[in-house]
Amino acid sequence: MILIGDTLKAIEHYSYAGRMVPSKFLPQYYIMNLCLEGGDTLNAVNTANVILAKDVKVERSKAVQRIIREAQEVLLNQKSLKCN
């Protein structure tokens, strides 16, 4: 049973789901967001890179386009923080 606020357990389950079907974007997207919410920018950036390295099977998928755009934003925000 996952309790609300059990971030590590949620990440573990999303990682498992991502290993079961590696082509899916949502598990990595959820991990990236959990890392951002928890202030773990290093893992958020690493996960964003994983998302951006995935092959897109359905080019017209609005959900996948949004996930990719948000992953790009994570990387851009991280780069802007390093420059300041």
CNS distance restraints for C-alpha pairs under 8 A (distance, minus, plus):
assign (resid   2 and name CA) (resid   6 and name CA) 6.56 0.50 0.50
assign (resid   2 and name CA) (resid   9 and name CA) 6.92 0.50 0.50
assign (resid   2 and name CA) (resid  10 and name CA) 7.26 0.50 0.50
assign (resid   6 and name CA) (resid  10 and name CA) 6.33 0.50 0.50
assign (resid   7 and name CA) (resid  11 and name CA) 6.13 0.50 0.50
assign (resid   7 and name CA) (resid  34 and name CA) 6.90 0.50 0.50
assign (resid   8 and name CA) (resid  12 and name CA) 6.15 0.50 0.50
assign (resid   9 and name CA) (resid  13 and name CA) 6.28 0.50 0.50
assign (resid  10 and name CA) (resid  14 and name CA) 6.16 0.50 0.50
assign (resid  11 and name CA) (resid  15 and name CA) 5.94 0.50 0.50
assign (resid  11 and name CA) (resid  30 and name CA) 7.97 0.50 0.50
assign (resid  11 and name CA) (resid  31 and name CA) 5.68 0.50 0.50
assign (resid  11 and name CA) (resid  34 and name CA) 7.52 0.50 0.50
assign (resid  12 and name CA) (resid  16 and name CA) 6.23 0.50 0.50
assign (resid  13 and name CA) (resid  17 and name CA) 6.23 0.50 0.50
assign (resid  14 and name CA) (resid  18 and name CA) 6.08 0.50 0.50
assign (resid  14 and name CA) (resid  27 and name CA) 4.90 0.50 0.50
assign (resid  14 and name CA) (resid  28 and name CA) 7.11 0.50 0.50
assign (resid  14 and name CA) (resid  30 and name CA) 7.23 0.50 0.50
assign (resid  14 and name CA) (resid  31 and name CA) 6.67 0.50 0.50
assign (resid  15 and name CA) (resid  19 and name CA) 6.24 0.50 0.50
assign (resid  15 and name CA) (resid  27 and name CA) 6.65 0.50 0.50
assign (resid  15 and name CA) (resid  28 and name CA) 7.34 0.50 0.50
assign (resid  15 and name CA) (resid  31 and name CA) 7.69 0.50 0.50
assign (resid  16 and name CA) (resid  20 and name CA) 6.28 0.50 0.50
assign (resid  17 and name CA) (resid  21 and name CA) 6.44 0.50 0.50
assign (resid  17 and name CA) (resid  27 and name CA) 6.40 0.50 0.50
assign (resid  18 and name CA) (resid  22 and name CA) 5.07 0.50 0.50
assign (resid  18 and name CA) (resid  23 and name CA) 7.73 0.50 0.50
assign (resid  18 and name CA) (resid  24 and name CA) 6.60 0.50 0.50
assign (resid  18 and name CA) (resid  25 and name CA) 7.96 0.50 0.50
assign (resid  18 and name CA) (resid  27 and name CA) 5.46 0.50 0.50
assign (resid  18 and name CA) (resid  28 and name CA) 6.78 0.50 0.50
assign (resid  23 and name CA) (resid  54 and name CA) 6.93 0.50 0.50
assign (resid  23 and name CA) (resid  55 and name CA) 7.30 0.50 0.50
assign (resid  24 and name CA) (resid  28 and name CA) 7.91 0.50 0.50
assign (resid  25 and name CA) (resid  29 and name CA) 6.11 0.50 0.50
assign (resid  25 and name CA) (resid  51 and name CA) 6.60 0.50 0.50
assign (resid  25 and name CA) (resid  54 and name CA) 7.97 0.50 0.50
assign (resid  25 and name CA) (resid  64 and name CA) 6.92 0.50 0.50
assign (resid  25 and name CA) (resid  67 and name CA) 7.43 0.50 0.50
assign (resid  26 and name CA) (resid  30 and name CA) 6.06 0.50 0.50
assign (resid  26 and name CA) (resid  67 and name CA) 7.91 0.50 0.50
assign (resid  27 and name CA) (resid  31 and name CA) 6.27 0.50 0.50
assign (resid  28 and name CA) (resid  32 and name CA) 6.08 0.50 0.50
assign (resid  28 and name CA) (resid  47 and name CA) 6.36 0.50 0.50
assign (resid  28 and name CA) (resid  48 and name CA) 7.87 0.50 0.50
assign (resid  28 and name CA) (resid  50 and name CA) 7.66 0.50 0.50
assign (resid  28 and name CA) (resid  51 and name CA) 6.56 0.50 0.50
assign (resid  29 and name CA) (resid  33 and name CA) 6.29 0.50 0.50
assign (resid  29 and name CA) (resid  47 and name CA) 7.72 0.50 0.50
assign (resid  29 and name CA) (resid  48 and name CA) 7.73 0.50 0.50
assign (resid  29 and name CA) (resid  51 and name CA) 7.35 0.50 0.50
assign (resid  29 and name CA) (resid  67 and name CA) 6.55 0.50 0.50
assign (resid  29 and name CA) (resid  71 and name CA) 7.93 0.50 0.50
assign (resid  30 and name CA) (resid  34 and name CA) 6.12 0.50 0.50
assign (resid  31 and name CA) (resid  35 and name CA) 6.13 0.50 0.50
assign (resid  31 and name CA) (resid  44 and name CA) 7.51 0.50 0.50
assign (resid  31 and name CA) (resid  47 and name CA) 7.21 0.50 0.50
assign (resid  32 and name CA) (resid  36 and name CA) 6.25 0.50 0.50
assign (resid  32 and name CA) (resid  43 and name CA) 7.28 0.50 0.50
assign (resid  32 and name CA) (resid  44 and name CA) 4.64 0.50 0.50
assign (resid  32 and name CA) (resid  45 and name CA) 7.58 0.50 0.50
assign (resid  32 and name CA) (resid  47 and name CA) 5.58 0.50 0.50
assign (resid  32 and name CA) (resid  48 and name CA) 6.50 0.50 0.50
assign (resid  33 and name CA) (resid  37 and name CA) 6.09 0.50 0.50
assign (resid  33 and name CA) (resid  44 and name CA) 7.16 0.50 0.50
assign (resid  34 and name CA) (resid  38 and name CA) 6.13 0.50 0.50
assign (resid  35 and name CA) (resid  39 and name CA) 6.12 0.50 0.50
assign (resid  35 and name CA) (resid  40 and name CA) 4.87 0.50 0.50
assign (resid  35 and name CA) (resid  41 and name CA) 6.54 0.50 0.50
assign (resid  35 and name CA) (resid  43 and name CA) 6.31 0.50 0.50
assign (resid  35 and name CA) (resid  44 and name CA) 5.19 0.50 0.50
assign (resid  36 and name CA) (resid  40 and name CA) 5.73 0.50 0.50
assign (resid  36 and name CA) (resid  41 and name CA) 5.91 0.50 0.50
assign (resid  36 and name CA) (resid  44 and name CA) 5.85 0.50 0.50
assign (resid  40 and name CA) (resid  44 and name CA) 6.26 0.50 0.50
assign (resid  41 and name CA) (resid  45 and name CA) 5.95 0.50 0.50
assign (resid  41 and name CA) (resid  78 and name CA) 7.77 0.50 0.50
assign (resid  42 and name CA) (resid  46 and name CA) 6.24 0.50 0.50
assign (resid  43 and name CA) (resid  47 and name CA) 5.97 0.50 0.50
assign (resid  44 and name CA) (resid  48 and name CA) 6.07 0.50 0.50
assign (resid  44 and name CA) (resid  74 and name CA) 7.51 0.50 0.50
assign (resid  45 and name CA) (resid  49 and name CA) 6.25 0.50 0.50
assign (resid  45 and name CA) (resid  74 and name CA) 6.49 0.50 0.50
assign (resid  45 and name CA) (resid  75 and name CA) 6.09 0.50 0.50
assign (resid  45 and name CA) (resid  78 and name CA) 7.50 0.50 0.50
assign (resid  46 and name CA) (resid  50 and name CA) 6.42 0.50 0.50
assign (resid  47 and name CA) (resid  51 and name CA) 6.25 0.50 0.50
assign (resid  48 and name CA) (resid  52 and name CA) 6.23 0.50 0.50
assign (resid  48 and name CA) (resid  71 and name CA) 4.68 0.50 0.50
assign (resid  48 and name CA) (resid  72 and name CA) 7.11 0.50 0.50
assign (resid  48 and name CA) (resid  74 and name CA) 6.84 0.50 0.50
assign (resid  48 and name CA) (resid  75 and name CA) 7.03 0.50 0.50
assign (resid  49 and name CA) (resid  53 and name CA) 6.15 0.50 0.50
assign (resid  49 and name CA) (resid  71 and name CA) 7.42 0.50 0.50
assign (resid  49 and name CA) (resid  75 and name CA) 7.97 0.50 0.50
assign (resid  50 and name CA) (resid  54 and name CA) 6.56 0.50 0.50
assign (resid  51 and name CA) (resid  68 and name CA) 6.81 0.50 0.50
assign (resid  51 and name CA) (resid  71 and name CA) 6.86 0.50 0.50
assign (resid  52 and name CA) (resid  68 and name CA) 6.29 0.50 0.50
assign (resid  52 and name CA) (resid  71 and name CA) 6.97 0.50 0.50
assign (resid  52 and name CA) (resid  72 and name CA) 7.60 0.50 0.50
assign (resid  56 and name CA) (resid  64 and name CA) 7.83 0.50 0.50
assign (resid  59 and name CA) (resid  65 and name CA) 7.85 0.50 0.50
assign (resid  60 and name CA) (resid  65 and name CA) 7.65 0.50 0.50
assign (resid  61 and name CA) (resid  65 and name CA) 6.23 0.50 0.50
assign (resid  62 and name CA) (resid  66 and name CA) 6.13 0.50 0.50
assign (resid  63 and name CA) (resid  67 and name CA) 6.22 0.50 0.50
assign (resid  64 and name CA) (resid  68 and name CA) 6.11 0.50 0.50
assign (resid  65 and name CA) (resid  69 and name CA) 6.10 0.50 0.50
assign (resid  66 and name CA) (resid  70 and name CA) 6.14 0.50 0.50
assign (resid  67 and name CA) (resid  71 and name CA) 6.17 0.50 0.50
assign (resid  68 and name CA) (resid  72 and name CA) 6.20 0.50 0.50
assign (resid  69 and name CA) (resid  73 and name CA) 6.25 0.50 0.50
assign (resid  70 and name CA) (resid  74 and name CA) 6.28 0.50 0.50
assign (resid  71 and name CA) (resid  75 and name CA) 6.52 0.50 0.50
assign (resid  72 and name CA) (resid  76 and name CA) 6.17 0.50 0.50
assign (resid  73 and name CA) (resid  77 and name CA) 5.92 0.50 0.50
assign (resid  74 and name CA) (resid  78 and name CA) 6.14 0.50 0.50
assign (resid  75 and name CA) (resid  79 and name CA) 6.20 0.50 0.50
assign (resid  76 and name CA) (resid  80 and name CA) 6.19 0.50 0.50
assign (resid  77 and name CA) (resid  81 and name CA) 6.26 0.50 0.50
assign (resid  78 and name CA) (resid  82 and name CA) 6.46 0.50 0.50
assign (resid  79 and name CA) (resid  83 and name CA) 6.37 0.50 0.50
assign (resid  80 and name CA) (resid  84 and name CA) 6.43 0.50 0.50
